C-alpha cells in the first residue's frame, strides 16, 4: 500500500492507505459511511503477524466508527452477501461474520 497504487477487494479499493469504494457514480450507502476516507489500517489486518491485543485494539477503533455509522446494517449486509473474508464491516470482524453466516445456514436447515 505504500506505493500509492490502488488495489481492490470486493468493490473496496485502497489508495494511499485510505478506504474508498467504486460506486460508479451511483448514490450508495457507502457515500455516507462513517469510515469513508478513514485510514484502512484500523479496519484491516496488517501484512505481518498481529498479536491478539493489537488485533483487539485495532478492531476496537474500527468498531467505534461502526457504532456511530448510520449505514451499519447496509455495510454488514454487503459484507455478508459478498462473503468478504477480511476486515471489519458493519461492526463485525471476519470471525463474527462467519458465525452469523453459520447461524443463518443452521436456521435455514432447521426450517
C-alpha positions as a LaTeX table, in Angstrom:
\begin{tabular}{lrrr}
\hline
Residue & $x$ (\AA) & $y$ (\AA) & $z$ (\AA) \\
\hline
Unk1 & 0.00 & 0.00 & 0.00 \\
Unk2 & 2.89 & 2.34 & 0.44 \\
Unk3 & 3.36 & 2.64 & $-3.32$ \\
Unk4 & 0.12 & 4.60 & $-3.65$ \\
Unk5 & $-1.06$ & 2.15 & $-6.31$ \\
Unk6 & $-4.64$ & 1.18 & $-5.54$ \\
Unk7 & $-5.76$ & $-2.42$ & $-5.20$ \\
Unk8 & $-9.27$ & $-3.78$ & $-4.81$ \\
Unk9 & $-11.19$ & $-6.41$ & $-2.88$ \\
Unk10 & $-14.98$ & $-6.87$ & $-3.08$ \\
Unk11 & $-15.50$ & $-3.42$ & $-4.59$ \\
Unk12 & $-13.38$ & $-1.77$ & $-1.92$ \\
Unk13 & $-10.20$ & $-0.07$ & $-3.01$ \\
Unk14 & $-7.22$ & 1.27 & $-1.17$ \\
Unk15 & $-5.13$ & 4.14 & $-2.47$ \\
Unk16 & $-2.60$ & 5.69 & $-0.16$ \\
Unk17 & $-3.95$ & 3.54 & 2.68 \\
Unk18 & $-7.39$ & 5.21 & 2.65 \\
Unk19 & $-10.73$ & 3.46 & 2.32 \\
Unk20 & $-12.79$ & 4.25 & $-0.76$ \\
Unk21 & $-15.30$ & 2.35 & $-2.86$ \\
Unk22 & $-16.11$ & 2.42 & $-6.53$ \\
Unk23 & $-19.79$ & 3.33 & $-6.67$ \\
Unk24 & $-19.77$ & 4.02 & $-10.42$ \\
Unk25 & $-21.41$ & 7.41 & $-9.96$ \\
Unk26 & $-24.37$ & 5.88 & $-8.16$ \\
Unk27 & $-25.82$ & 7.08 & $-4.88$ \\
Unk28 & $-24.81$ & 4.46 & $-2.34$ \\
Unk29 & $-24.78$ & 3.70 & 1.36 \\
Unk30 & $-21.02$ & 3.94 & 1.03 \\
Unk31 & $-21.18$ & 7.68 & 0.38 \\
Unk32 & $-22.35$ & 8.36 & 3.94 \\
Unk33 & $-20.44$ & 5.62 & 5.78 \\
Unk34 & $-18.60$ & 6.85 & 8.88 \\
Unk35 & $-15.42$ & 5.05 & 7.77 \\
Unk36 & $-15.26$ & 6.66 & 4.33 \\
Unk37 & $-11.87$ & 8.30 & 3.90 \\
Unk38 & $-10.52$ & 6.84 & 7.14 \\
Unk39 & $-7.21$ & 5.01 & 7.47 \\
Unk40 & $-7.74$ & 1.43 & 6.32 \\
Unk41 & $-5.23$ & 0.07 & 8.83 \\
Unk42 & $-7.86$ & 0.18 & 11.58 \\
Unk43 & $-10.31$ & $-1.90$ & 9.56 \\
Unk44 & $-7.97$ & $-4.47$ & 8.00 \\
Unk45 & $-5.21$ & $-6.62$ & 9.45 \\
Unk46 & $-1.62$ & $-5.71$ & 8.64 \\
Unk47 & 0.51 & $-7.86$ & 6.35 \\
Unk48 & 2.59 & $-9.00$ & 9.33 \\
Unk49 & 1.72 & $-11.13$ & 12.38 \\
Unk50 & $-0.58$ & $-9.22$ & 14.72 \\
Unk51 & $-0.66$ & $-10.07$ & 18.41 \\
Unk52 & $-4.09$ & $-10.67$ & 19.91 \\
Unk53 & $-4.01$ & $-7.48$ & 22.00 \\
Unk54 & $-3.03$ & $-5.46$ & 18.92 \\
Unk55 & $-5.86$ & $-7.04$ & 16.90 \\
Unk56 & $-8.42$ & $-6.28$ & 19.60 \\
Unk57 & $-7.22$ & $-2.69$ & 19.92 \\
Unk58 & $-7.26$ & $-2.16$ & 16.14 \\
Unk59 & $-10.73$ & $-3.65$ & 15.83 \\
Unk60 & $-12.00$ & $-1.54$ & 18.74 \\
Unk61 & $-11.02$ & 1.59 & 16.81 \\
Unk62 & $-12.78$ & 0.32 & 13.67 \\
Unk63 & $-15.88$ & $-0.73$ & 15.59 \\
Unk64 & $-16.08$ & 2.71 & 17.21 \\
Unk65 & $-16.72$ & 4.12 & 13.72 \\
Unk66 & $-19.30$ & 1.40 & 13.07 \\
Unk67 & $-21.21$ & 2.12 & 16.28 \\
Unk68 & $-21.93$ & 5.68 & 15.18 \\
Unk69 & $-22.49$ & 4.87 & 11.50 \\
Unk70 & $-25.95$ & 5.41 & 10.07 \\
Unk71 & $-25.45$ & 2.75 & 7.37 \\
Unk72 & $-24.05$ & 0.00 & 9.57 \\
Unk73 & $-26.73$ & $-2.52$ & 8.57 \\
Unk74 & $-26.19$ & $-1.91$ & 4.85 \\
Unk75 & $-22.44$ & $-2.31$ & 5.30 \\
Unk76 & $-22.84$ & $-5.58$ & 7.19 \\
Unk77 & $-25.32$ & $-6.86$ & 4.60 \\
Unk78 & $-22.83$ & $-6.03$ & 1.85 \\
Unk79 & $-20.01$ & $-7.94$ & 3.58 \\
Unk80 & $-22.23$ & $-10.95$ & 4.27 \\
Unk81 & $-23.61$ & $-11.03$ & 0.74 \\
Unk82 & $-20.14$ & $-10.81$ & $-0.81$ \\
Unk83 & $-18.61$ & $-13.14$ & 1.80 \\
Unk84 & $-15.77$ & $-10.69$ & 2.31 \\
Unk85 & $-13.12$ & $-12.62$ & 4.26 \\
Unk86 & $-11.21$ & $-9.59$ & 5.55 \\
Unk87 & $-11.68$ & $-6.64$ & 7.84 \\
Unk88 & $-14.34$ & $-5.05$ & 10.00 \\
Unk89 & $-17.61$ & $-4.43$ & 8.17 \\
Unk90 & $-20.82$ & $-3.28$ & 9.83 \\
Unk91 & $-19.26$ & $-3.65$ & 13.26 \\
Unk92 & $-18.25$ & $-7.30$ & 12.86 \\
Unk93 & $-14.85$ & $-8.82$ & 12.15 \\
Unk94 & $-14.21$ & $-11.82$ & 9.90 \\
Unk95 & $-14.88$ & $-14.45$ & 12.56 \\
Unk96 & $-18.04$ & $-12.73$ & 13.79 \\
Unk97 & $-19.41$ & $-12.55$ & 10.24 \\
Unk98 & $-18.64$ & $-16.24$ & 9.67 \\
Unk99 & $-20.59$ & $-17.02$ & 12.85 \\
Unk100 & $-23.58$ & $-15.03$ & 11.52 \\
Unk101 & $-23.44$ & $-16.94$ & 8.23 \\
Unk102 & $-23.24$ & $-20.29$ & 10.05 \\
Unk103 & $-26.19$ & $-19.33$ & 12.24 \\
Unk104 & $-28.25$ & $-18.34$ & 9.20 \\
Unk105 & $-27.40$ & $-21.61$ & 7.46 \\
Unk106 & $-28.34$ & $-23.56$ & 10.58 \\
Unk107 & $-31.68$ & $-21.71$ & 10.80 \\
Unk108 & $-32.42$ & $-22.46$ & 7.13 \\
Unk109 & $-31.72$ & $-26.16$ & 7.66 \\
Unk110 & $-33.99$ & $-26.24$ & 10.71 \\
Unk111 & $-36.95$ & $-24.79$ & 8.81 \\
\hline
\end{tabular}
